[in-house]
């Protein structure tokens, strides 16, 4: 997948790739958390306030089940990385499943 190559600047060292992907997954979790906060009328707790308009759009487009599904998939990726699954394969799998 060329999209995967555009998302992260992959290194030859898998440990570096895992670190980069974990950082990305944490950022995505924060965004999804913000969407959930907006959806549940807790907008003052949003971390990414600069992106509030886009987050509100996502909160309208996604229901609670979709948000929960995405969070579950991101957490699953963290588990895969912890169990030494190839980082590029983990990201490809996430993209395919979302």
GUVOVO-17926 format. One record per atom (N, C-alpha, C, CB): residue in three letters; x, y, z; atom name. Coordinates in Angstrom, 3 decimals. Glycine has a CB too. Layout:
REM GUVOVO-17926
@r:ALA	x:X	y:Y	z:Z	a:CA .
...
//
This chain:
REM GUVOVO-17926
@r:UNK	x:0.835	y:-1.194	z:0.000	a:N .
@r:UNK	x:0.000	y:0.000	z:0.000	a:CA .
@r:UNK	x:0.870	y:1.244	z:0.000	a:C .
@r:UNK	x:-0.945	y:0.006	z:1.211	a:CB .
@r:UNK	x:0.710	y:2.076	z:-0.981	a:N .
@r:UNK	x:1.506	y:3.304	z:-1.022	a:CA .
@r:UNK	x:1.036	y:4.303	z:0.032	a:C .
@r:UNK	x:1.434	y:3.939	z:-2.415	a:CB .
@r:UNK	x:-0.240	y:4.228	z:0.428	a:N .
@r:UNK	x:-0.753	y:5.113	z:1.468	a:CA .
@r:UNK	x:0.015	y:4.921	z:2.770	a:C .
@r:UNK	x:-2.248	y:4.865	z:1.694	a:CB .
@r:UNK	x:0.328	y:3.697	z:3.094	a:N .
@r:UNK	x:1.075	y:3.391	z:4.310	a:CA .
@r:UNK	x:2.452	y:4.037	z:4.258	a:C .
@r:UNK	x:1.203	y:1.870	z:4.503	a:CB .
@r:UNK	x:3.056	y:4.024	z:3.088	a:N .
@r:UNK	x:4.374	y:4.632	z:2.932	a:CA .
@r:UNK	x:4.309	y:6.152	z:3.064	a:C .
@r:UNK	x:4.971	y:4.252	z:1.582	a:CB .
@r:UNK	x:3.166	y:6.728	z:2.746	a:N .
@r:UNK	x:3.008	y:8.179	z:2.869	a:CA .
@r:UNK	x:2.729	y:8.596	z:4.310	a:C .
@r:UNK	x:1.880	y:8.663	z:1.963	a:CB .
@r:UNK	x:2.148	y:7.714	z:5.094	a:N .
@r:UNK	x:1.774	y:8.057	z:6.470	a:CA .
@r:UNK	x:2.998	y:8.145	z:7.374	a:C .
@r:UNK	x:0.790	y:7.025	z:7.026	a:CB .
@r:UNK	x:3.903	y:7.194	z:7.240	a:N .
@r:UNK	x:5.107	y:7.181	z:8.066	a:CA .
@r:UNK	x:6.351	y:7.119	z:7.199	a:C .
@r:UNK	x:5.083	y:6.000	z:9.038	a:CB .
@r:UNK	x:7.394	y:7.748	z:7.679	a:N .
@r:UNK	x:8.702	y:7.662	z:7.036	a:CA .
@r:UNK	x:9.391	y:6.433	z:7.631	a:C .
@r:UNK	x:9.563	y:8.990	z:7.250	a:CB .
@r:UNK	x:9.261	y:5.309	z:6.944	a:N .
@r:UNK	x:9.729	y:4.033	z:7.472	a:CA .
@r:UNK	x:11.246	y:3.984	z:7.531	a:C .
@r:UNK	x:9.204	y:2.884	z:6.626	a:CB .
@r:UNK	x:11.752	y:3.365	z:8.558	a:N .
@r:UNK	x:13.182	y:3.218	z:8.782	a:CA .
@r:UNK	x:13.551	y:1.745	z:8.595	a:C .
@r:UNK	x:13.586	y:3.727	z:10.205	a:CB .
@r:UNK	x:14.825	y:1.469	z:8.415	a:N .
@r:UNK	x:15.269	y:0.078	z:8.311	a:CA .
@r:UNK	x:15.233	y:-0.606	z:9.678	a:C .
@r:UNK	x:16.691	y:0.009	z:7.719	a:CB .
@r:UNK	x:15.287	y:0.184	z:10.729	a:N .
@r:UNK	x:15.260	y:-0.323	z:12.097	a:CA .
@r:UNK	x:13.805	y:-0.456	z:12.568	a:C .
@r:UNK	x:16.065	y:0.613	z:13.048	a:CB .
@r:UNK	x:13.358	y:-1.667	z:12.795	a:N .
@r:UNK	x:11.967	y:-1.914	z:13.196	a:CA .
@r:UNK	x:11.623	y:-1.257	z:14.527	a:C .
@r:UNK	x:11.709	y:-3.406	z:13.285	a:CB .
@r:UNK	x:12.577	y:-1.147	z:15.428	a:N .
@r:UNK	x:12.319	y:-0.508	z:16.721	a:CA .
@r:UNK	x:11.938	y:0.964	z:16.530	a:C .
@r:UNK	x:13.558	y:-0.624	z:17.638	a:CB .
@r:UNK	x:12.576	y:1.613	z:15.595	a:N .
@r:UNK	x:12.245	y:3.014	z:15.284	a:CA .
@r:UNK	x:10.853	y:3.085	z:14.679	a:C .
@r:UNK	x:13.290	y:3.635	z:14.313	a:CB .
@r:UNK	x:10.538	y:2.158	z:13.790	a:N .
@r:UNK	x:9.206	y:2.127	z:13.171	a:CA .
@r:UNK	x:8.110	y:1.905	z:14.210	a:C .
@r:UNK	x:9.141	y:1.028	z:12.105	a:CB .
@r:UNK	x:8.357	y:1.028	z:15.149	a:N .
@r:UNK	x:7.383	y:0.756	z:16.213	a:CA .
@r:UNK	x:7.167	y:2.012	z:17.046	a:C .
@r:UNK	x:7.858	y:-0.417	z:17.115	a:CB .
@r:UNK	x:8.243	y:2.697	z:17.362	a:N .
@r:UNK	x:8.127	y:3.935	z:18.135	a:CA .
@r:UNK	x:7.324	y:4.994	z:17.379	a:C .
@r:UNK	x:9.517	y:4.479	z:18.474	a:CB .
@r:UNK	x:7.620	y:5.149	z:16.101	a:N .
@r:UNK	x:6.887	y:6.117	z:15.272	a:CA .
@r:UNK	x:5.411	y:5.759	z:15.189	a:C .
@r:UNK	x:7.489	y:6.183	z:13.860	a:CB .
@r:UNK	x:5.123	y:4.478	z:14.989	a:N .
@r:UNK	x:3.739	y:4.055	z:14.859	a:CA .
@r:UNK	x:2.990	y:4.200	z:16.181	a:C .
@r:UNK	x:3.673	y:2.613	z:14.372	a:CB .
@r:UNK	x:3.646	y:3.896	z:17.287	a:N .
@r:UNK	x:3.011	y:4.099	z:18.591	a:CA .
@r:UNK	x:2.673	y:5.568	z:18.817	a:C .
@r:UNK	x:3.922	y:3.593	z:19.712	a:CB .
@r:UNK	x:3.551	y:6.449	z:18.415	a:N .
@r:UNK	x:3.292	y:7.884	z:18.536	a:CA .
@r:UNK	x:2.094	y:8.281	z:17.688	a:C .
@r:UNK	x:4.530	y:8.697	z:18.120	a:CB .
@r:UNK	x:2.033	y:7.771	z:16.478	a:N .
@r:UNK	x:0.904	y:8.049	z:15.589	a:CA .
@r:UNK	x:-0.403	y:7.507	z:16.163	a:C .
@r:UNK	x:1.158	y:7.445	z:14.205	a:CB .
@r:UNK	x:-0.372	y:6.289	z:16.671	a:N .
@r:UNK	x:-1.574	y:5.680	z:17.247	a:CA .
@r:UNK	x:-2.065	y:6.473	z:18.460	a:C .
@r:UNK	x:-1.294	y:4.220	z:17.648	a:CB .
@r:UNK	x:-1.146	y:6.958	z:19.274	a:N .
@r:UNK	x:-1.526	y:7.777	z:20.427	a:CA .
@r:UNK	x:-2.192	y:9.074	z:19.974	a:C .
@r:UNK	x:-0.294	y:8.089	z:21.297	a:CB .
@r:UNK	x:-1.665	y:9.671	z:18.924	a:N .
@r:UNK	x:-2.270	y:10.899	z:18.393	a:CA .
@r:UNK	x:-3.673	y:10.622	z:17.858	a:C .
@r:UNK	x:-1.387	y:11.501	z:17.278	a:CB .
@r:UNK	x:-3.823	y:9.519	z:17.147	a:N .
@r:UNK	x:-5.148	y:9.152	z:16.619	a:CA .
@r:UNK	x:-6.125	y:8.863	z:17.755	a:C .
@r:UNK	x:-5.041	y:7.921	z:15.692	a:CB .
@r:UNK	x:-5.646	y:8.218	z:18.814	a:N .
@r:UNK	x:-6.509	y:7.956	z:19.964	a:CA .
@r:UNK	x:-7.002	y:9.260	z:20.581	a:C .
@r:UNK	x:-5.764	y:7.122	z:21.015	a:CB .
@r:UNK	x:-6.126	y:10.242	z:20.652	a:N .
@r:UNK	x:-6.508	y:11.538	z:21.203	a:CA .
@r:UNK	x:-7.585	y:12.195	z:20.347	a:C .
@r:UNK	x:-5.285	y:12.457	z:21.313	a:CB .
@r:UNK	x:-7.428	y:12.111	z:19.040	a:N .
@r:UNK	x:-8.428	y:12.684	z:18.127	a:CA .
@r:UNK	x:-9.774	y:11.977	z:18.303	a:C .
@r:UNK	x:-7.952	y:12.572	z:16.652	a:CB .
@r:UNK	x:-9.750	y:10.659	z:18.343	a:N .
@r:UNK	x:-10.989	y:9.892	z:18.491	a:CA .
@r:UNK	x:-11.614	y:10.173	z:19.858	a:C .
@r:UNK	x:-10.721	y:8.373	z:18.318	a:CB .
@r:UNK	x:-10.794	y:10.322	z:20.872	a:N .
@r:UNK	x:-11.288	y:10.680	z:22.202	a:CA .
@r:UNK	x:-11.993	y:12.030	z:22.148	a:C .
@r:UNK	x:-10.131	y:10.715	z:23.229	a:CB .
@r:UNK	x:-11.400	y:12.978	z:21.429	a:N .
@r:UNK	x:-12.016	y:14.300	z:21.287	a:CA .
@r:UNK	x:-13.373	y:14.216	z:20.588	a:C .
@r:UNK	x:-11.086	y:15.234	z:20.509	a:CB .
@r:UNK	x:-13.455	y:13.388	z:19.568	a:N .
@r:UNK	x:-14.731	y:13.194	z:18.870	a:CA .
@r:UNK	x:-15.768	y:12.643	z:19.847	a:C .
@r:UNK	x:-14.561	y:12.234	z:17.652	a:CB .
@r:UNK	x:-15.345	y:11.697	z:20.653	a:N .
@r:UNK	x:-16.242	y:11.111	z:21.647	a:CA .
@r:UNK	x:-16.682	y:12.160	z:22.678	a:C .
@r:UNK	x:-15.555	y:9.927	z:22.352	a:CB .
@r:UNK	x:-15.774	y:13.002	z:23.099	a:N .
@r:UNK	x:-16.109	y:14.061	z:24.054	a:CA .
@r:UNK	x:-17.140	y:15.023	z:23.472	a:C .
@r:UNK	x:-14.848	y:14.829	z:24.462	a:CB .
@r:UNK	x:-16.956	y:15.403	z:22.219	a:N .
@r:UNK	x:-17.911	y:16.306	z:21.569	a:CA .
@r:UNK	x:-19.265	y:15.627	z:21.459	a:C .
@r:UNK	x:-17.407	y:16.733	z:20.169	a:CB .
@r:UNK	x:-19.255	y:14.386	z:21.043	a:N .
@r:UNK	x:-20.500	y:13.636	z:20.865	a:CA .
@r:UNK	x:-21.264	y:13.490	z:22.183	a:C .
@r:UNK	x:-20.204	y:12.254	z:20.279	a:CB .
@r:UNK	x:-20.546	y:13.436	z:23.282	a:N .
@r:UNK	x:-21.181	y:13.257	z:24.589	a:CA .
@r:UNK	x:-21.334	y:14.585	z:25.347	a:C .
@r:UNK	x:-20.368	y:12.274	z:25.429	a:CB .
@r:UNK	x:-21.289	y:15.699	z:24.612	a:N .
@r:UNK	x:-21.508	y:17.043	z:25.180	a:CA .
@r:UNK	x:-20.472	y:17.432	z:26.235	a:C .
@r:UNK	x:-22.892	y:17.119	z:25.794	a:CB .
@r:UNK	x:-19.232	y:17.055	z:26.003	a:N .
@r:UNK	x:-18.129	y:17.431	z:26.894	a:CA .
@r:UNK	x:-17.058	y:18.216	z:26.137	a:C .
@r:UNK	x:-17.507	y:16.176	z:27.540	a:CB .
@r:UNK	x:-17.513	y:19.115	z:25.284	a:N .
@r:UNK	x:-16.616	y:19.885	z:24.419	a:CA .
@r:UNK	x:-15.506	y:20.631	z:25.170	a:C .
@r:UNK	x:-17.420	y:20.871	z:23.630	a:CB .
@r:UNK	x:-15.749	y:21.155	z:26.380	a:N .
@r:UNK	x:-14.661	y:21.859	z:27.076	a:CA .
@r:UNK	x:-13.441	y:20.994	z:27.369	a:C .
@r:UNK	x:-15.175	y:22.418	z:28.362	a:CB .
@r:UNK	x:-13.582	y:19.692	z:27.316	a:N .
@r:UNK	x:-12.467	y:18.783	z:27.615	a:CA .
@r:UNK	x:-11.644	y:18.397	z:26.389	a:C .
@r:UNK	x:-12.994	y:17.536	z:28.263	a:CB .
@r:UNK	x:-12.011	y:18.904	z:25.227	a:N .
@r:UNK	x:-11.326	y:18.565	z:23.977	a:CA .
@r:UNK	x:-9.879	y:19.051	z:24.006	a:C .
@r:UNK	x:-12.067	y:19.176	z:22.771	a:CB .
@r:UNK	x:-8.958	y:18.173	z:23.639	a:N .
@r:UNK	x:-7.530	y:18.499	z:23.629	a:CA .
@r:UNK	x:-7.115	y:19.253	z:22.363	a:C .
@r:UNK	x:-6.706	y:17.225	z:23.759	a:CB .
@r:UNK	x:-7.669	y:18.868	z:21.222	a:N .
@r:UNK	x:-7.281	y:19.458	z:19.936	a:CA .
@r:UNK	x:-8.238	y:20.582	z:19.553	a:C .
@r:UNK	x:-7.253	y:18.382	z:18.829	a:CB .
@r:UNK	x:-8.261	y:21.614	z:20.359	a:N .
@r:UNK	x:-9.227	y:22.696	z:20.184	a:CA .
@r:UNK	x:-9.037	y:23.429	z:18.851	a:C .
@r:UNK	x:-9.112	y:23.685	z:21.338	a:CB .
@r:UNK	x:-7.809	y:23.428	z:18.321	a:N .
@r:UNK	x:-7.559	y:24.093	z:17.031	a:CA .
@r:UNK	x:-8.306	y:23.415	z:15.883	a:C .
@r:UNK	x:-6.058	y:24.109	z:16.729	a:CB .
@r:UNK	x:-8.676	y:22.180	z:16.080	a:N .
@r:UNK	x:-9.349	y:21.402	z:15.033	a:CA .
@r:UNK	x:-10.809	y:21.129	z:15.387	a:C .
@r:UNK	x:-8.616	y:20.079	z:14.802	a:CB .
@r:UNK	x:-11.377	y:21.986	z:16.198	a:N .
@r:UNK	x:-12.721	y:21.767	z:16.709	a:CA .
@r:UNK	x:-13.761	y:21.606	z:15.601	a:C .
@r:UNK	x:-13.111	y:22.907	z:17.606	a:CB .
@r:UNK	x:-13.660	y:22.411	z:14.555	a:N .
@r:UNK	x:-14.644	y:22.328	z:13.462	a:CA .
@r:UNK	x:-14.621	y:20.952	z:12.802	a:C .
@r:UNK	x:-14.370	y:23.418	z:12.408	a:CB .
@r:UNK	x:-13.426	y:20.448	z:12.498	a:N .
@r:UNK	x:-13.315	y:19.128	z:11.872	a:CA .
@r:UNK	x:-13.758	y:18.021	z:12.831	a:C .
@r:UNK	x:-11.869	y:18.877	z:11.411	a:CB .
@r:UNK	x:-13.443	y:18.177	z:14.104	a:N .
@r:UNK	x:-13.853	y:17.189	z:15.096	a:CA .
@r:UNK	x:-15.373	y:17.143	z:15.225	a:C .
@r:UNK	x:-13.216	y:17.499	z:16.453	a:CB .
@r:UNK	x:-15.995	y:18.300	z:15.156	a:N .
@r:UNK	x:-17.459	y:18.348	z:15.217	a:CA .
@r:UNK	x:-18.072	y:17.642	z:14.009	a:C .
@r:UNK	x:-17.951	y:19.811	z:15.286	a:CB .
@r:UNK	x:-17.463	y:17.824	z:12.846	a:N .
@r:UNK	x:-17.954	y:17.135	z:11.644	a:CA .
@r:UNK	x:-17.888	y:15.621	z:11.829	a:C .
@r:UNK	x:-17.134	y:17.556	z:10.402	a:CB .
@r:UNK	x:-16.786	y:15.151	z:12.392	a:N .
@r:UNK	x:-16.645	y:13.714	z:12.629	a:CA .
@r:UNK	x:-17.655	y:13.228	z:13.664	a:C .
@r:UNK	x:-15.221	y:13.386	z:13.090	a:CB .
@r:UNK	x:-17.904	y:14.040	z:14.678	a:N .
@r:UNK	x:-18.848	y:13.622	z:15.719	a:CA .
@r:UNK	x:-20.268	y:13.504	z:15.175	a:C .
@r:UNK	x:-18.822	y:14.609	z:16.886	a:CB .
@r:UNK	x:-20.574	y:14.277	z:14.146	a:N .
@r:UNK	x:-21.884	y:14.175	z:13.506	a:CA .
@r:UNK	x:-21.928	y:12.953	z:12.585	a:C .
@r:UNK	x:-22.204	y:15.466	z:12.711	a:CB .
@r:UNK	x:-20.834	y:12.714	z:11.876	a:N .
@r:UNK	x:-20.794	y:11.632	z:10.886	a:CA .
@r:UNK	x:-20.718	y:10.244	z:11.526	a:C .
@r:UNK	x:-19.608	y:11.827	z:9.962	a:CB .
@r:UNK	x:-20.113	y:10.143	z:12.697	a:N .
@r:UNK	x:-19.897	y:8.847	z:13.328	a:CA .
@r:UNK	x:-20.837	y:8.660	z:14.522	a:C .
@r:UNK	x:-18.434	y:8.708	z:13.774	a:CB .
@r:UNK	x:-21.376	y:7.466	z:14.657	a:N .
@r:UNK	x:-22.156	y:7.154	z:15.848	a:CA .
@r:UNK	x:-21.216	y:6.553	z:16.901	a:C .
@r:UNK	x:-23.334	y:6.170	z:15.511	a:CB .
@r:UNK	x:-21.755	y:6.312	z:18.098	a:N .
@r:UNK	x:-20.926	y:5.791	z:19.186	a:CA .
@r:UNK	x:-20.322	y:4.425	z:18.844	a:C .
@r:UNK	x:-21.752	y:5.683	z:20.465	a:CB .
@r:UNK	x:-21.046	y:3.616	z:18.096	a:N .
@r:UNK	x:-20.531	y:2.293	z:17.723	a:CA .
@r:UNK	x:-19.311	y:2.409	z:16.812	a:C .
@r:UNK	x:-21.626	y:1.471	z:17.030	a:CB .
@r:UNK	x:-19.347	y:3.337	z:15.879	a:N .
@r:UNK	x:-18.208	y:3.562	z:14.968	a:CA .
@r:UNK	x:-16.993	y:4.046	z:15.759	a:C .
@r:UNK	x:-18.579	y:4.598	z:13.862	a:CB .
@r:UNK	x:-17.226	y:4.979	z:16.668	a:N .
@r:UNK	x:-16.128	y:5.511	z:17.480	a:CA .
@r:UNK	x:-15.507	y:4.400	z:18.325	a:C .
@r:UNK	x:-16.628	y:6.661	z:18.388	a:CB .
@r:UNK	x:-16.350	y:3.601	z:18.945	a:N .
@r:UNK	x:-15.864	y:2.490	z:19.762	a:CA .
@r:UNK	x:-15.093	y:1.482	z:18.910	a:C .
@r:UNK	x:-17.036	y:1.796	z:20.474	a:CB .
@r:UNK	x:-15.586	y:1.206	z:17.716	a:N .
@r:UNK	x:-14.922	y:0.290	z:16.791	a:CA .
@r:UNK	x:-13.518	y:0.808	z:16.441	a:C .
@r:UNK	x:-15.770	y:0.110	z:15.506	a:CB .
@r:UNK	x:-13.420	y:2.087	z:16.127	a:N .
@r:UNK	x:-12.123	y:2.669	z:15.762	a:CA .
@r:UNK	x:-11.153	y:2.592	z:16.940	a:C .
@r:UNK	x:-12.295	y:4.138	z:15.306	a:CB .
@r:UNK	x:-11.625	y:2.957	z:18.116	a:N .
@r:UNK	x:-10.758	y:2.881	z:19.299	a:CA .
@r:UNK	x:-10.295	y:1.450	z:19.563	a:C .
@r:UNK	x:-11.491	y:3.426	z:20.532	a:CB .
@r:UNK	x:-11.186	y:0.499	z:19.379	a:N .
@r:UNK	x:-10.832	y:-0.909	z:19.582	a:CA .
@r:UNK	x:-9.750	y:-1.328	z:18.585	a:C .
@r:UNK	x:-12.084	y:-1.814	z:19.435	a:CB .
@r:UNK	x:-9.887	y:-0.904	z:17.338	a:N .
@r:UNK	x:-8.898	y:-1.265	z:16.311	a:CA .
@r:UNK	x:-7.533	y:-0.630	z:16.603	a:C .
@r:UNK	x:-9.393	y:-0.828	z:14.918	a:CB .
@r:UNK	x:-7.544	y:0.614	z:17.078	a:N .
@r:UNK	x:-6.280	y:1.276	z:17.423	a:CA .
@r:UNK	x:-5.622	y:0.555	z:18.597	a:C .
@r:UNK	x:-6.516	y:2.776	z:17.769	a:CB .
@r:UNK	x:-6.409	y:0.200	z:19.610	a:N .
@r:UNK	x:-5.863	y:-0.542	z:20.747	a:CA .
@r:UNK	x:-5.326	y:-1.902	z:20.315	a:C .
@r:UNK	x:-6.930	y:-0.722	z:21.827	a:CB .
@r:UNK	x:-6.014	y:-2.525	z:19.378	a:N .
@r:UNK	x:-5.557	y:-3.809	z:18.855	a:CA .
@r:UNK	x:-4.190	y:-3.651	z:18.187	a:C .
@r:UNK	x:-6.584	y:-4.384	z:17.854	a:CB .
@r:UNK	x:-3.991	y:-2.548	z:17.490	a:N .
@r:UNK	x:-2.694	y:-2.287	z:16.855	a:CA .
@r:UNK	x:-1.588	y:-2.201	z:17.897	a:C .
@r:UNK	x:-2.745	y:-0.987	z:16.035	a:CB .
@r:UNK	x:-1.877	y:-1.530	z:18.999	a:N .
@r:UNK	x:-0.887	y:-1.432	z:20.081	a:CA .
@r:UNK	x:-0.537	y:-2.823	z:20.615	a:C .
@r:UNK	x:-1.419	y:-0.537	z:21.229	a:CB .
@r:UNK	x:-1.545	y:-3.665	z:20.748	a:N .
@r:UNK	x:-1.301	y:-5.044	z:21.192	a:CA .
@r:UNK	x:-0.436	y:-5.800	z:20.186	a:C .
@r:UNK	x:-2.635	y:-5.786	z:21.399	a:CB .
@r:UNK	x:-0.734	y:-5.628	z:18.908	a:N .
@r:UNK	x:0.065	y:-6.293	z:17.872	a:CA .
@r:UNK	x:1.521	y:-5.857	z:17.935	a:C .
@r:UNK	x:-0.508	y:-5.998	z:16.481	a:CB .
@r:UNK	x:1.744	y:-4.554	z:18.094	a:N .
@r:UNK	x:3.118	y:-4.057	z:18.175	a:CA .
@r:UNK	x:3.827	y:-4.614	z:19.403	a:C .
@r:UNK	x:3.133	y:-2.524	z:18.208	a:CB .
@r:UNK	x:3.101	y:-4.697	z:20.516	a:N .
@r:UNK	x:3.664	y:-5.255	z:21.743	a:CA .
@r:UNK	x:4.079	y:-6.707	z:21.529	a:C .
@r:UNK	x:2.651	y:-5.154	z:22.896	a:CB .
@r:UNK	x:3.334	y:-7.408	z:20.678	a:N .
@r:UNK	x:3.631	y:-8.816	z:20.394	a:CA .
@r:UNK	x:4.540	y:-9.003	z:19.175	a:C .
@r:UNK	x:2.340	y:-9.576	z:20.178	a:CB .
@r:UNK	x:5.247	y:-7.948	z:18.820	a:N .
@r:UNK	x:6.279	y:-7.984	z:17.776	a:CA .
@r:UNK	x:5.776	y:-8.287	z:16.373	a:C .
@r:UNK	x:7.291	y:-8.991	z:18.135	a:CB .
@r:UNK	x:4.553	y:-7.878	z:16.078	a:N .
@r:UNK	x:4.065	y:-7.974	z:14.704	a:CA .
@r:UNK	x:4.683	y:-6.812	z:13.932	a:C .
@r:UNK	x:2.480	y:-7.942	z:14.638	a:CB .
@r:UNK	x:5.049	y:-7.036	z:12.699	a:N .
@r:UNK	x:5.685	y:-6.023	z:11.863	a:CA .
@r:UNK	x:4.851	y:-4.739	z:11.828	a:C .
@r:UNK	x:5.891	y:-6.561	z:10.440	a:CB .
@r:UNK	x:5.497	y:-3.618	z:12.083	a:N .
@r:UNK	x:4.795	y:-2.336	z:12.208	a:CA .
@r:UNK	x:4.069	y:-1.931	z:10.924	a:C .
@r:UNK	x:5.778	y:-1.248	z:12.596	a:CB .
@r:UNK	x:4.679	y:-2.160	z:9.803	a:N .
@r:UNK	x:4.039	y:-1.807	z:8.531	a:CA .
@r:UNK	x:2.786	y:-2.662	z:8.300	a:C .
@r:UNK	x:5.033	y:-1.987	z:7.357	a:CB .
@r:UNK	x:2.882	y:-3.932	z:8.639	a:N .
@r:UNK	x:1.723	y:-4.823	z:8.514	a:CA .
@r:UNK	x:0.599	y:-4.393	z:9.455	a:C .
@r:UNK	x:2.130	y:-6.279	z:8.808	a:CB .
@r:UNK	x:0.961	y:-3.942	z:10.632	a:N .
@r:UNK	x:-0.032	y:-3.485	z:11.604	a:CA .
@r:UNK	x:-0.789	y:-2.282	z:11.058	a:C .
@r:UNK	x:0.638	y:-3.133	z:12.946	a:CB .
@r:UNK	x:-0.062	y:-1.319	z:10.506	a:N .
@r:UNK	x:-0.704	y:-0.129	z:9.969	a:CA .
@r:UNK	x:-1.559	y:-0.470	z:8.741	a:C .
@r:UNK	x:0.352	y:0.924	z:9.607	a:CB .
@r:UNK	x:-1.051	y:-1.325	z:7.885	a:N .
@r:UNK	x:-1.837	y:-1.756	z:6.714	a:CA .
@r:UNK	x:-3.149	y:-2.412	z:7.157	a:C .
@r:UNK	x:-1.015	y:-2.745	z:5.839	a:CB .
@r:UNK	x:-3.058	y:-3.261	z:8.157	a:N .
@r:UNK	x:-4.237	y:-3.943	z:8.662	a:CA .
@r:UNK	x:-5.255	y:-2.936	z:9.227	a:C .
@r:UNK	x:-3.835	y:-4.964	z:9.741	a:CB .
@r:UNK	x:-4.766	y:-1.944	z:9.951	a:N .
@r:UNK	x:-5.661	y:-0.924	z:10.506	a:CA .
@r:UNK	x:-6.381	y:-0.177	z:9.402	a:C .
@r:UNK	x:-4.881	y:0.060	z:11.379	a:CB .
@r:UNK	x:-5.656	y:0.241	z:8.403	a:N .
@r:UNK	x:-6.253	y:0.994	z:7.301	a:CA .
@r:UNK	x:-7.291	y:0.146	z:6.570	a:C .
@r:UNK	x:-5.166	y:1.468	z:6.320	a:CB .
@r:UNK	x:-6.979	y:-1.093	z:6.329	a:N .
@r:UNK	x:-7.921	y:-1.992	z:5.638	a:CA .
@r:UNK	x:-9.191	y:-2.166	z:6.460	a:C .
@r:UNK	x:-7.270	y:-3.372	z:5.371	a:CB .
@r:UNK	x:-9.055	y:-2.285	z:7.767	a:N .
@r:UNK	x:-10.208	y:-2.543	z:8.625	a:CA .
@r:UNK	x:-11.038	y:-1.317	z:8.949	a:C .
@r:UNK	x:-9.751	y:-3.155	z:9.886	a:CB .
@r:UNK	x:-10.491	y:-0.147	z:8.698	a:N .
@r:UNK	x:-11.279	y:1.069	z:8.952	a:CA .
@r:UNK	x:-11.989	y:1.458	z:7.679	a:C .
@r:UNK	x:-10.382	y:2.239	z:9.460	a:CB .
//
